[in-house]
């Protein structure tokens, strides 16, 4: 199984590499968005506690 997957990835190296790059960028953006949401939620809770 692993050998077949490796041969497929090596034969289609460029398109799969581009797809993985796009997926990695999308994951990084998603993580940044999640952290931003967490920070905003934390600030809103903090302000609510102050008020």
C-alpha positions as CSV (number, residue, x, y, z in Angstrom):
1,X,0.0,0.0,0.0
2,X,2.7,2.5,1.0
3,X,4.8,1.8,-2.1
4,X,1.8,2.4,-4.4
5,X,1.0,5.7,-2.6
6,X,4.6,6.8,-2.9
7,X,4.8,6.0,-6.6
8,X,1.6,8.0,-7.2
9,X,2.8,11.0,-5.3
10,X,6.2,10.9,-7.0
11,X,4.7,10.6,-10.5
12,X,2.2,13.5,-9.8
13,X,4.7,15.5,-7.7
14,X,3.9,19.1,-8.9
15,X,0.1,19.1,-8.7
16,X,0.1,17.3,-5.3
17,X,2.7,19.6,-4.0
18,X,0.6,22.6,-5.1
19,X,-2.4,21.1,-3.4
20,X,-0.6,20.5,-0.2
21,X,0.8,24.0,-0.3
22,X,-2.8,25.4,-0.7
23,X,-4.1,23.1,2.1
24,X,-1.3,24.2,4.4
25,X,-2.0,27.9,3.7
26,X,-5.7,27.3,4.3
27,X,-4.9,25.5,7.6
28,X,-2.7,28.4,8.7
29,X,-5.4,30.9,7.8
30,X,-8.0,28.8,9.7
31,X,-5.8,28.6,12.8
32,X,-5.2,32.4,12.7
33,X,-8.9,33.0,12.4
34,X,-9.6,30.6,15.4
35,X,-7.0,32.4,17.5
36,X,-8.5,35.8,16.6
37,X,-12.0,34.5,17.6
38,X,-10.6,33.2,20.9
39,X,-8.9,36.5,21.6
40,X,-12.0,38.5,20.8
41,X,-14.1,36.2,23.0
42,X,-11.6,36.5,25.8
43,X,-11.6,40.3,25.5
44,X,-15.4,40.4,25.5
45,X,-15.5,38.2,28.6
46,X,-12.9,40.4,30.3
47,X,-14.8,43.6,29.5
48,X,-18.0,42.0,30.8
49,X,-16.3,41.1,34.0
50,X,-15.0,44.7,34.3
51,X,-18.5,46.2,33.7
